[in-house]
């Protein structure tokens, strides 16, 4: 990245095509789920997003939101084996993703810094993140740990049984990846 211009900006209209492309390529998910979260960046004061650009090209993004402990457990995590003691004003790292061509070059850290700045402006009490745990995948657990989050729950079969039509970049269709929940009190 030497000699290239790198910057982190707020997510703006026009970024969604590249964000959706990265999300699908790196993680997969139902189109309706992705669209719902991308639209929330524009329409909810409790959700925002940032992109990292290299020479004006979006190479990664983060979507963060703030909600309650009940929403974190019943709507966001949705699986009792992973329920956590969250807070009434919980920051959630919903999605962080960088293009695999620049993975490991610090772009995820730039995005996390910006997300944390936003969380601090929202006066959150703590942060929760859910990380996919997959073989042969540069996971986000080390990134979250770098920012003080600790694993508090793990389910090796978290995504097993998802809709078979949902693409997973590791399993293809019929995802069998695991998940870790990380958190930190602020």
ROLOMAR-941173 format. One line per 10 residues: number of its first residue (from 0); for each residue x, y, z of C-alpha. Coordinates in steps of 0.05 Angstrom, whole numbers, padded with zeros to 5 digits, always signed. Example, Ala and Ser with C-alpha at 12.3 -4.5 7.8 and 13.67 -1.06 7.14 Angstrom:
0 = +00246 -00090 +00156 ~ +00273 -00021 +00143
// end
This chain:
0 = +00000 +00000 +00000 ~ +00061 +00044 -00001 ~ +00048 +00106 -00043 ~ -00027 +00093 -00044 ~ -00077 +00140 -00012 ~ -00114 +00105 +00046 ~ -00172 +00138 +00083 ~ -00232 +00119 +00126 ~ -00296 +00156 +00109 ~ -00369 +00153 +00130
10 = -00410 +00105 +00088 ~ -00447 +00146 +00035 ~ -00496 +00132 -00021 ~ -00458 +00101 -00078 ~ -00415 +00057 -00031 ~ -00469 +00004 -00024 ~ -00454 -00034 -00089 ~ -00382 -00047 -00068 ~ -00401 -00061 +00005 ~ -00452 -00113 -00017
20 = -00402 -00144 -00065 ~ -00350 -00151 -00009 ~ -00402 -00177 +00041 ~ -00426 -00231 -00007 ~ -00356 -00251 -00030 ~ -00326 -00255 +00040 ~ -00385 -00279 +00082 ~ -00449 -00292 +00044 ~ -00517 -00279 +00073 ~ -00588 -00273 +00048
30 = -00597 -00211 +00003 ~ -00653 -00186 +00048 ~ -00607 -00187 +00109 ~ -00551 -00150 +00074 ~ -00600 -00098 +00045 ~ -00632 -00087 +00113 ~ -00566 -00071 +00146 ~ -00540 -00028 +00089 ~ -00605 +00012 +00090 ~ -00601 +00020 +00166
40 = -00535 +00057 +00157 ~ -00574 +00111 +00120 ~ -00639 +00111 +00159 ~ -00624 +00097 +00233 ~ -00590 +00143 +00282 ~ -00570 +00081 +00321 ~ -00531 +00050 +00263 ~ -00474 +00076 +00221 ~ -00421 +00051 +00174 ~ -00351 +00069 +00151
50 = -00311 +00049 +00090 ~ -00237 +00046 +00080 ~ -00214 +00069 +00012 ~ -00149 +00058 -00024 ~ -00141 +00107 -00081 ~ -00216 +00121 -00079 ~ -00235 +00047 -00084 ~ -00275 +00017 -00026 ~ -00232 -00040 +00001 ~ -00268 -00053 +00067
60 = -00325 -00031 +00112 ~ -00353 -00034 +00182 ~ -00425 -00029 +00204 ~ -00437 -00014 +00278 ~ -00501 -00004 +00317 ~ -00525 +00010 +00388 ~ -00581 -00029 +00421 ~ -00605 -00062 +00486 ~ -00584 -00126 +00520 ~ -00650 -00158 +00501
70 = -00641 -00141 +00427 ~ -00569 -00166 +00428 ~ -00589 -00234 +00454 ~ -00657 -00247 +00423 ~ -00652 -00211 +00356 ~ -00578 -00205 +00340 ~ -00547 -00269 +00369 ~ -00612 -00307 +00371 ~ -00584 -00372 +00399 ~ -00588 -00386 +00474
80 = -00522 -00422 +00476 ~ -00489 -00355 +00460 ~ -00530 -00307 +00503 ~ -00486 -00257 +00540 ~ -00493 -00207 +00595 ~ -00495 -00144 +00553 ~ -00515 -00074 +00573 ~ -00576 -00030 +00564 ~ -00533 +00013 +00517 ~ -00492 -00038 +00479
90 = -00448 -00024 +00419 ~ -00449 -00079 +00367 ~ -00397 -00091 +00313 ~ -00446 -00121 +00264 ~ -00400 -00130 +00205 ~ -00328 -00115 +00189 ~ -00297 -00137 +00124 ~ -00237 -00122 +00080 ~ -00221 -00146 +00010 ~ -00178 -00209 +00014
100 = -00125 -00176 -00029 ~ -00109 -00127 +00028 ~ -00125 -00171 +00087 ~ -00073 -00166 +00142 ~ -00050 -00097 +00122 ~ -00083 -00058 +00179 ~ -00147 -00036 +00145 ~ -00190 -00074 +00195 ~ -00155 -00037 +00251 ~ -00169 +00030 +00217
110 = -00243 +00011 +00212 ~ -00246 -00012 +00285 ~ -00215 +00053 +00309 ~ -00269 +00092 +00272 ~ -00324 +00047 +00299 ~ -00298 +00055 +00370 ~ -00297 +00131 +00362 ~ -00370 +00128 +00341 ~ -00387 +00082 +00400 ~ -00355 +00131 +00447
120 = -00396 +00188 +00418 ~ -00458 +00145 +00432 ~ -00439 +00135 +00505 ~ -00443 +00059 +00502 ~ -00431 +00016 +00564 ~ -00397 -00041 +00527 ~ -00386 -00074 +00460 ~ -00407 -00141 +00432 ~ -00383 -00173 +00368 ~ -00399 -00240 +00336
130 = -00343 -00271 +00296 ~ -00350 -00328 +00247 ~ -00300 -00383 +00263 ~ -00279 -00420 +00200 ~ -00223 -00464 +00178 ~ -00175 -00432 +00128 ~ -00203 -00363 +00140 ~ -00168 -00302 +00168 ~ -00218 -00290 +00223 ~ -00237 -00227 +00261
140 = -00225 -00256 +00331 ~ -00152 -00232 +00334 ~ -00175 -00163 +00310 ~ -00229 -00158 +00363 ~ -00181 -00182 +00417 ~ -00131 -00129 +00396 ~ -00184 -00078 +00415 ~ -00197 -00109 +00483 ~ -00256 -00154 +00468 ~ -00253 -00224 +00498
150 = -00288 -00288 +00477 ~ -00346 -00301 +00525 ~ -00384 -00354 +00486 ~ -00370 -00403 +00429 ~ -00413 -00450 +00388 ~ -00378 -00495 +00337 ~ -00443 -00508 +00300 ~ -00474 -00438 +00303 ~ -00489 -00432 +00229 ~ -00506 -00505 +00217
160 = -00578 -00511 +00193 ~ -00580 -00443 +00158 ~ -00621 -00439 +00095 ~ -00584 -00484 +00045 ~ -00592 -00429 -00008 ~ -00548 -00381 +00032 ~ -00477 -00379 +00005 ~ -00418 -00385 +00053 ~ -00350 -00368 +00024 ~ -00319 -00428 +00060
170 = -00373 -00482 +00060 ~ -00405 -00461 -00006 ~ -00478 -00476 +00009 ~ -00502 -00507 +00074 ~ -00456 -00470 +00121 ~ -00428 -00508 +00181 ~ -00383 -00453 +00209 ~ -00378 -00438 +00283 ~ -00384 -00372 +00319 ~ -00352 -00336 +00378
180 = -00383 -00279 +00416 ~ -00334 -00227 +00442 ~ -00347 -00169 +00488 ~ -00315 -00115 +00530 ~ -00342 -00067 +00581 ~ -00328 +00005 +00563
// end
